[in-house]
Amino acid sequence: MTSAGRYHLLLTTTGGRPVQRGWWHVEETARRKFVRWIGEYGSIPDAQVTLTDEETGDQLAAWPDDSPNAVSGES
């Protein structure tokens, strides 16, 4: 069995309930999925999408977010 990827994508809804998760080894792939998930699931009430680096614990991107670069996943 292979290990989960370093980059963790999480889709939650009301009350932080997890709906979907994904792990990728390549950050670029995870960021593309982040943008795709916003397009696919952004209309779900109270949807939130987060991208986390599991090695460092840093949250790399979050949606919705007030920052102008939130959809691209850039800080």
N, CA, C and O atoms as a GROMACS GRO file, in nm:
protein
  300
    1MET      N    1   0.085  -0.119   0.000
    1MET     CA    2   0.000   0.000   0.000
    1MET      C    3   0.089   0.125   0.000
    1MET      O    4   0.186   0.131   0.075
    2THR      N    5   0.056   0.222  -0.082
    2THR     CA    6   0.134   0.345  -0.087
    2THR      C    7   0.081   0.444   0.014
    2THR      O    8  -0.035   0.438   0.054
    3SER      N    9   0.167   0.536   0.056
    3SER     CA   10   0.126   0.636   0.154
    3SER      C   11   0.042   0.743   0.087
    3SER      O   12   0.051   0.766  -0.034
    4ALA      N   13  -0.040   0.809   0.168
    4ALA     CA   14  -0.119   0.921   0.118
    4ALA      C   15  -0.024   1.033   0.080
    4ALA      O   16   0.087   1.040   0.132
    5GLY      N   17  -0.065   1.118  -0.010
    5GLY     CA   18   0.019   1.228  -0.053
    5GLY      C   19   0.037   1.333   0.055
    5GLY      O   20  -0.034   1.335   0.156
    6ARG      N   21   0.132   1.418   0.031
    6ARG     CA   22   0.166   1.525   0.125
    6ARG      C   23   0.058   1.633   0.130
    6ARG      O   24   0.034   1.692   0.236
    7TYR      N   25  -0.008   1.659   0.017
    7TYR     CA   26  -0.102   1.770   0.008
    7TYR      C   27  -0.245   1.719   0.021
    7TYR      O   28  -0.291   1.637  -0.059
    8HIS      N   29  -0.314   1.768   0.123
    8HIS     CA   30  -0.447   1.719   0.160
    8HIS      C   31  -0.552   1.824   0.125
    8HIS      O   32  -0.543   1.939   0.168
    9LEU      N   33  -0.649   1.783   0.048
    9LEU     CA   34  -0.761   1.869   0.010
    9LEU      C   35  -0.884   1.818   0.083
    9LEU      O   36  -0.911   1.698   0.086
   10LEU      N   37  -0.960   1.911   0.143
   10LEU     CA   38  -1.076   1.874   0.222
   10LEU      C   39  -1.194   1.963   0.185
   10LEU      O   40  -1.183   2.085   0.183
   11LEU      N   41  -1.307   1.900   0.156
   11LEU     CA   42  -1.433   1.970   0.133
   11LEU      C   43  -1.522   1.944   0.252
   11LEU      O   44  -1.550   1.829   0.287
   12THR      N   45  -1.568   2.052   0.316
   12THR     CA   46  -1.660   2.039   0.430
   12THR      C   47  -1.786   2.121   0.401
   12THR      O   48  -1.787   2.209   0.315
   13THR      N   49  -1.892   2.088   0.476
   13THR     CA   50  -2.017   2.165   0.467
   13THR      C   51  -2.058   2.206   0.607
   13THR      O   52  -1.974   2.214   0.697
   14THR      N   53  -2.184   2.232   0.626
   14THR     CA   54  -2.237   2.282   0.752
   14THR      C   55  -2.176   2.213   0.873
   14THR      O   56  -2.173   2.090   0.881
   15GLY      N   57  -2.128   2.293   0.966
   15GLY     CA   58  -2.071   2.240   1.089
   15GLY      C   59  -1.935   2.174   1.070
   15GLY      O   60  -1.889   2.102   1.159
   16GLY      N   61  -1.871   2.196   0.956
   16GLY     CA   62  -1.740   2.138   0.933
   16GLY      C   63  -1.744   1.989   0.898
   16GLY      O   64  -1.642   1.921   0.905
   17ARG      N   65  -1.862   1.940   0.861
   17ARG     CA   66  -1.876   1.797   0.828
   17ARG      C   67  -1.800   1.765   0.701
   17ARG      O   68  -1.828   1.823   0.596
   18PRO      N   69  -1.702   1.672   0.707
   18PRO     CA   70  -1.626   1.636   0.587
   18PRO      C   71  -1.714   1.564   0.485
   18PRO      O   72  -1.790   1.473   0.519
   19VAL      N   73  -1.703   1.607   0.360
   19VAL     CA   74  -1.780   1.548   0.252
   19VAL      C   75  -1.688   1.472   0.156
   19VAL      O   76  -1.723   1.364   0.108
   20GLN      N   77  -1.572   1.528   0.131
   20GLN     CA   78  -1.477   1.466   0.038
   20GLN      C   79  -1.335   1.504   0.079
   20GLN      O   80  -1.310   1.614   0.128
   21ARG      N   81  -1.243   1.410   0.057
   21ARG     CA   82  -1.102   1.431   0.086
   21ARG      C   83  -1.019   1.379  -0.030
   21ARG      O   84  -1.062   1.290  -0.103
   22GLY      N   85  -0.901   1.436  -0.045
   22GLY     CA   86  -0.807   1.386  -0.144
   22GLY      C   87  -0.666   1.419  -0.101
   22GLY      O   88  -0.643   1.520  -0.034
   23TRP      N   89  -0.571   1.334  -0.140
   23TRP     CA   90  -0.430   1.356  -0.109
   23TRP      C   91  -0.350   1.344  -0.237
   23TRP      O   92  -0.375   1.255  -0.318
   24TRP      N   93  -0.253   1.434  -0.255
   24TRP     CA   94  -0.166   1.430  -0.372
   24TRP      C   95  -0.022   1.450  -0.329
   24TRP      O   96   0.006   1.520  -0.231
   25HIS      N   97   0.068   1.390  -0.402
   25HIS     CA   98   0.212   1.403  -0.374
   25HIS      C   99   0.269   1.530  -0.435
   25HIS      O  100   0.372   1.580  -0.388
   26VAL      N  101   0.205   1.584  -0.539
   26VAL     CA  102   0.256   1.700  -0.611
   26VAL      C  103   0.168   1.821  -0.580
   26VAL      O  104   0.046   1.817  -0.600
   27GLU      N  105   0.230   1.929  -0.531
   27GLU     CA  106   0.154   2.048  -0.492
   27GLU      C  107   0.077   2.107  -0.610
   27GLU      O  108  -0.038   2.147  -0.594
   28GLU      N  109   0.138   2.112  -0.726
   28GLU     CA  110   0.072   2.170  -0.844
   28GLU      C  111  -0.058   2.095  -0.875
   28GLU      O  112  -0.159   2.158  -0.908
   29THR      N  113  -0.056   1.965  -0.865
   29THR     CA  114  -0.177   1.885  -0.888
   29THR      C  115  -0.283   1.917  -0.784
   29THR      O  116  -0.400   1.934  -0.818
   30ALA      N  117  -0.243   1.925  -0.659
   30ALA     CA  118  -0.338   1.955  -0.551
   30ALA      C  119  -0.400   2.093  -0.570
   30ALA      O  120  -0.519   2.111  -0.544
   31ARG      N  121  -0.322   2.190  -0.615
   31ARG     CA  122  -0.376   2.325  -0.637
   31ARG      C  123  -0.475   2.327  -0.754
   31ARG      O  124  -0.575   2.398  -0.749
   32ARG      N  125  -0.448   2.248  -0.858
   32ARG     CA  126  -0.544   2.238  -0.969
   32ARG      C  127  -0.675   2.177  -0.920
   32ARG      O  128  -0.783   2.223  -0.957
   33LYS      N  129  -0.665   2.074  -0.838
   33LYS     CA  130  -0.784   2.010  -0.782
   33LYS      C  131  -0.860   2.106  -0.692
   33LYS      O  132  -0.983   2.107  -0.691
   34PHE      N  133  -0.787   2.188  -0.616
   34PHE     CA  134  -0.848   2.289  -0.529
   34PHE      C  135  -0.941   2.378  -0.610
   34PHE      O  136  -1.056   2.399  -0.573
   35VAL      N  137  -0.890   2.431  -0.721
   35VAL     CA  138  -0.970   2.519  -0.806
   35VAL      C  139  -1.088   2.442  -0.866
   35VAL      O  140  -1.200   2.495  -0.872
   36ARG      N  141  -1.065   2.320  -0.909
   36ARG     CA  142  -1.171   2.238  -0.968
   36ARG      C  143  -1.282   2.211  -0.866
   36ARG      O  144  -1.400   2.220  -0.898
   37TRP      N  145  -1.243   2.178  -0.742
   37TRP     CA  146  -1.343   2.149  -0.639
   37TRP      C  147  -1.430   2.271  -0.610
   37TRP      O  148  -1.549   2.258  -0.585
   38ILE      N  149  -1.370   2.389  -0.613
   38ILE     CA  150  -1.450   2.511  -0.591
   38ILE      C  151  -1.556   2.521  -0.700
   38ILE      O  152  -1.672   2.551  -0.670
   39GLY      N  153  -1.517   2.498  -0.824
   39GLY     CA  154  -1.613   2.502  -0.935
   39GLY      C  155  -1.720   2.395  -0.924
   39GLY      O  156  -1.836   2.420  -0.954
   40GLU      N  157  -1.681   2.276  -0.883
   40GLU     CA  158  -1.775   2.164  -0.877
   40GLU      C  159  -1.865   2.166  -0.754
   40GLU      O  160  -1.982   2.128  -0.762
   41TYR      N  161  -1.812   2.210  -0.641
   41TYR     CA  162  -1.885   2.198  -0.514
   41TYR      C  163  -1.914   2.332  -0.447
   41TYR      O  164  -1.976   2.334  -0.340
   42GLY      N  165  -1.872   2.442  -0.507
   42GLY     CA  166  -1.889   2.573  -0.444
   42GLY      C  167  -2.032   2.616  -0.423
   42GLY      O  168  -2.059   2.705  -0.342
   43SER      N  169  -2.126   2.554  -0.495
   43SER     CA  170  -2.267   2.592  -0.479
   43SER      C  171  -2.335   2.517  -0.364
   43SER      O  172  -2.450   2.547  -0.330
   44ILE      N  173  -2.267   2.420  -0.304
   44ILE     CA  174  -2.323   2.350  -0.188
   44ILE      C  175  -2.331   2.448  -0.071
   44ILE      O  176  -2.233   2.518  -0.043
   45PRO      N  177  -2.446   2.455  -0.002
   45PRO     CA  178  -2.457   2.549   0.110
   45PRO      C  179  -2.345   2.528   0.214
   45PRO      O  180  -2.318   2.415   0.256
   46ASP      N  181  -2.283   2.637   0.253
   46ASP     CA  182  -2.177   2.639   0.354
   46ASP      C  183  -2.053   2.558   0.316
   46ASP      O  184  -1.976   2.518   0.403
   47ALA      N  185  -2.032   2.534   0.187
   47ALA     CA  186  -1.914   2.459   0.143
   47ALA      C  187  -1.786   2.535   0.175
   47ALA      O  188  -1.780   2.657   0.162
   48GLN      N  189  -1.685   2.461   0.216
   48GLN     CA  190  -1.551   2.515   0.239
   48GLN      C  191  -1.452   2.415   0.183
   48GLN      O  192  -1.467   2.294   0.200
   49VAL      N  193  -1.348   2.466   0.116
   49VAL     CA  194  -1.244   2.382   0.060
   49VAL      C  195  -1.111   2.431   0.117
   49VAL      O  196  -1.081   2.550   0.112
   50THR      N  197  -1.032   2.339   0.172
   50THR     CA  198  -0.901   2.376   0.225
   50THR      C  199  -0.794   2.284   0.168
   50THR      O  200  -0.817   2.166   0.143
   51LEU      N  201  -0.676   2.342   0.148
   51LEU     CA  202  -0.559   2.268   0.101
   51LEU      C  203  -0.452   2.282   0.208
   51LEU      O  204  -0.414   2.394   0.244
   52THR      N  205  -0.403   2.170   0.259
   52THR     CA  206  -0.306   2.169   0.368
   52THR      C  207  -0.184   2.087   0.330
   52THR      O  208  -0.195   1.982   0.268
   53ASP      N  209  -0.067   2.138   0.368
   53ASP     CA  210   0.058   2.063   0.354
   53ASP      C  211   0.069   1.977   0.480
   53ASP      O  212   0.093   2.029   0.589
   54GLU      N  213   0.054   1.847   0.465
   54GLU     CA  214   0.054   1.757   0.580
   54GLU      C  215   0.191   1.745   0.647
   54GLU      O  216   0.198   1.708   0.764
   55GLU      N  217   0.299   1.775   0.574
   55GLU     CA  218   0.433   1.768   0.635
   55GLU      C  219   0.458   1.884   0.729
   55GLU      O  220   0.515   1.866   0.837
   56THR      N  221   0.416   2.004   0.689
   56THR     CA  222   0.442   2.123   0.770
   56THR      C  223   0.323   2.163   0.856
   56THR      O  224   0.339   2.236   0.955
   57GLY      N  225   0.204   2.116   0.820
   57GLY     CA  226   0.082   2.156   0.890
   57GLY      C  227   0.028   2.290   0.843
   57GLY      O  228  -0.072   2.338   0.897
   58ASP      N  229   0.092   2.351   0.744
   58ASP     CA  230   0.048   2.481   0.693
   58ASP      C  231  -0.075   2.468   0.605
   58ASP      O  232  -0.084   2.378   0.522
   59GLN      N  233  -0.171   2.557   0.625
   59GLN     CA  234  -0.284   2.566   0.534
   59GLN      C  235  -0.240   2.650   0.416
   59GLN      O  236  -0.206   2.768   0.433
   60LEU      N  237  -0.238   2.593   0.298
   60LEU     CA  238  -0.188   2.660   0.178
   60LEU      C  239  -0.294   2.744   0.108
   60LEU      O  240  -0.262   2.845   0.046
   61ALA      N  241  -0.420   2.703   0.119
   61ALA     CA  242  -0.528   2.775   0.053
   61ALA      C  243  -0.659   2.739   0.120
   61ALA      O  244  -0.675   2.630   0.175
   62ALA      N  245  -0.753   2.833   0.115
   62ALA     CA  246  -0.886   2.809   0.172
   62ALA      C  247  -0.989   2.886   0.090
   62ALA      O  248  -0.962   2.997   0.042
   63TRP      N  249  -1.106   2.828   0.076
   63TRP     CA  250  -1.217   2.893   0.007
   63TRP      C  251  -1.344   2.861   0.084
   63TRP      O  252  -1.360   2.746   0.125
   64PRO      N  253  -1.435   2.955   0.106
   64PRO     CA  254  -1.422   3.094   0.064
   64PRO      C  255  -1.323   3.170   0.152
   64PRO      O  256  -1.296   3.132   0.266
   65ASP      N  257  -1.271   3.275   0.097
   65ASP     CA  258  -1.170   3.356   0.165
   65ASP      C  259  -1.183   3.497   0.111
   65ASP      O  260  -1.219   3.516  -0.005
   66ASP      N  261  -1.154   3.596   0.194
   66ASP     CA  262  -1.165   3.735   0.151
   66ASP      C  263  -1.044   3.783   0.072
   66ASP      O  264  -1.050   3.890   0.010
   67SER      N  265  -0.935   3.705   0.072
   67SER     CA  266  -0.816   3.752   0.002
   67SER      C  267  -0.838   3.742  -0.149
   67SER      O  268  -0.908   3.652  -0.195
   68PRO      N  269  -0.779   3.833  -0.227
   68PRO     CA  270  -0.804   3.837  -0.372
   68PRO      C  271  -0.751   3.716  -0.447
   68PRO      O  272  -0.796   3.690  -0.559
   69ASN      N  273  -0.657   3.640  -0.391
   69ASN     CA  274  -0.598   3.526  -0.461
   69ASN      C  275  -0.651   3.392  -0.413
   69ASN      O  276  -0.592   3.289  -0.443
   70ALA      N  277  -0.760   3.391  -0.339
   70ALA     CA  278  -0.808   3.267  -0.278
   70ALA      C  279  -0.840   3.158  -0.380
   70ALA      O  280  -0.807   3.042  -0.357
   71VAL      N  281  -0.901   3.193  -0.491
   71VAL     CA  282  -0.940   3.090  -0.588
   71VAL      C  283  -0.818   3.026  -0.652
   71VAL      O  284  -0.820   2.907  -0.682
   72SER      N  285  -0.713   3.103  -0.673
   72SER     CA  286  -0.593   3.046  -0.734
   72SER      C  287  -0.513   2.966  -0.634
   72SER      O  288  -0.423   2.890  -0.671
   73GLY      N  289  -0.544   2.984  -0.504
   73GLY     CA  290  -0.471   2.911  -0.402
   73GLY      C  291  -0.340   2.976  -0.365
   73GLY      O  292  -0.257   2.915  -0.297
   74GLU      N  293  -0.320   3.099  -0.411
   74GLU     CA  294  -0.196   3.169  -0.379
   74GLU      C  295  -0.216   3.256  -0.257
   74GLU      O  296  -0.327   3.303  -0.231
   75SER      N  297  -0.109   3.279  -0.182
   75SER     CA  298  -0.117   3.365  -0.064
   75SER      C  299  -0.078   3.506  -0.098
   75SER      O  300  -0.079   3.593  -0.011
   0.00000   0.00000   0.00000
